[in-house]
Amino acid sequence: MVANDDETYTYNKRVNRLPPVQEHRMIVRAIERGVTAAMIADALGLEVQSIRARFRLLDGICPEAADMLKDTNCSMKVFDMLRRMSNMRQPAALAKDGVAGLSCFARNGGTPGEESSASTVAASLPSEASC
């Protein structure tokens, strides 16, 4: 028996995943140039609310923390977790736990005693660090 096609090929190998910060920047740029959120949603096959949420993705996020996340594929819950922290604690939490630690912490609902120490990092850092 001989296969005529390459069965190991999947189309997912050809998909480019954009980090959420890059999506945000592209959406902001499009809206600044006059494209409506509804037009973007139609083009991408998403809901308008989703486009608006991605437009506001970095609201409440320190620029230094946003810079740390610019090339990282992470959950949108990580940004929600960071918004709950003060601006001076966000980069420190990312440096200590990394995106993987915050993602795990956010995925588990932020319950104490999980393997991520994001809550202890936020509580124990000195207050002189700033963005």
NORTA-V574336 format. One record per residue. RES is the residue in one small letter. PHI is phi in degrees with one decimal (999 if undefined). OMEGA is omega in radians with two decimals (* if undefined). BURIAL is 1 if it has 16 or more other ideal C-beta (glycine too) atoms within 10 Angstrom, else 0. Layout:
RES,PHI,OMEGA,BURIAL + RES,PHI,OMEGA,BURIAL
This chain:
m,999,-3.10,0 + v,-126.3,3.12,0 + a,-85.2,-3.14,0 + n,-85.4,-3.11,0 + d,-125.6,3.13,0 + d,-82.3,-3.07,0 + e,-78.9,-3.14,0 + t,-85.5,-3.12,0 + y,-77.3,3.01,0 + t,-127.2,-3.12,0 + y,-70.3,3.14,0 + n,-64.9,3.08,0 + k,-67.6,-3.08,0 + r,-99.1,-3.11,0 + v,-86.9,3.06,0 + n,-96.8,3.10,0 + r,-96.1,3.11,0 + l,-95.5,3.02,0 + p,-64.4,-3.11,0 + p,-57.9,3.13,1 + v,-67.1,3.11,1 + q,-68.9,3.04,0 + e,-57.3,3.14,1 + h,-57.0,-3.11,1 + r,-63.6,3.11,1 + m,-66.8,3.13,0 + i,-67.5,3.11,1 + v,-60.7,3.14,0 + r,-62.1,3.14,0 + a,-64.5,-3.13,1 + i,-67.7,3.07,1 + e,-63.1,-3.14,0 + r,-88.4,3.02,0 + g,102.9,3.10,0 + v,-80.5,-3.13,0 + t,-81.0,3.10,0 + a,-63.1,3.13,1 + a,-65.6,3.12,0 + m,-66.6,3.11,0 + i,-64.8,3.14,1 + a,-62.0,3.11,1 + d,-63.4,-3.11,0 + a,-66.5,-3.09,0 + l,-95.5,-3.13,0 + g,72.4,-3.14,0 + l,-118.1,3.06,0 + e,-83.3,-3.14,0 + v,-61.5,3.13,0 + q,-60.8,3.12,0 + s,-66.1,3.11,0 + i,-65.1,3.12,1 + r,-64.4,3.11,0 + a,-65.5,3.12,0 + r,-72.6,3.06,1 + f,-66.0,-3.12,1 + r,-96.0,-3.02,0 + l,-56.0,-3.04,1 + l,-95.4,3.05,1 + d,-65.3,3.14,0 + g,86.0,3.12,0 + i,-106.2,3.12,1 + c,-61.9,3.12,1 + p,-57.1,3.12,0 + e,-66.7,3.10,1 + a,-67.7,3.11,1 + a,-62.8,3.11,1 + d,-65.6,3.11,0 + m,-68.4,-3.08,1 + l,-97.1,-2.97,1 + k,-63.4,-3.12,0 + d,-110.3,-3.02,0 + t,-111.8,3.00,0 + n,-79.9,-3.13,0 + c,-143.9,-3.14,1 + s,-71.6,3.06,0 + m,-67.1,3.13,0 + k,-67.4,3.10,0 + v,-62.5,3.13,1 + f,-68.2,3.06,1 + d,-63.2,3.12,0 + m,-63.6,-3.14,1 + l,-66.9,3.13,1 + r,-63.2,3.12,0 + r,-74.8,3.13,0 + m,-92.0,3.04,1 + s,-73.0,-3.10,0 + n,-60.2,-3.12,1 + m,-76.6,-3.12,1 + r,-89.7,-3.06,1 + q,-59.5,3.14,1 + p,-63.4,-3.14,1 + a,-66.3,3.11,1 + a,-66.2,3.09,1 + l,-67.3,3.14,1 + a,-68.7,-3.09,0 + k,-75.3,-3.05,1 + d,-92.7,-3.04,1 + g,74.3,-3.12,0 + v,-66.3,-3.13,0 + a,-63.2,3.12,0 + g,-65.6,3.11,1 + l,-68.4,3.10,1 + s,-62.7,3.13,1 + c,-64.3,3.13,1 + f,-62.9,3.14,1 + a,-68.5,-3.13,1 + r,-64.6,-3.14,0 + n,-86.4,3.07,0 + g,80.3,3.11,0 + g,68.2,-3.13,1 + t,-80.0,3.14,0 + p,-65.6,3.10,0 + g,90.0,3.10,0 + e,-81.1,-3.05,0 + e,-70.4,3.08,0 + s,-87.3,-3.13,1 + s,-108.5,-3.07,0 + a,-59.9,-3.13,1 + s,-69.8,3.12,1 + t,-72.7,3.09,0 + v,-64.7,-3.12,1 + a,-63.2,-3.09,1 + a,-83.5,-2.98,0 + s,-108.0,-3.08,0 + l,-80.5,3.08,1 + p,-67.2,-3.03,0 + s,-86.0,-3.11,0 + e,-79.5,3.09,0 + a,-69.4,3.13,0 + s,-148.5,3.10,0 + c,-93.2,*,0
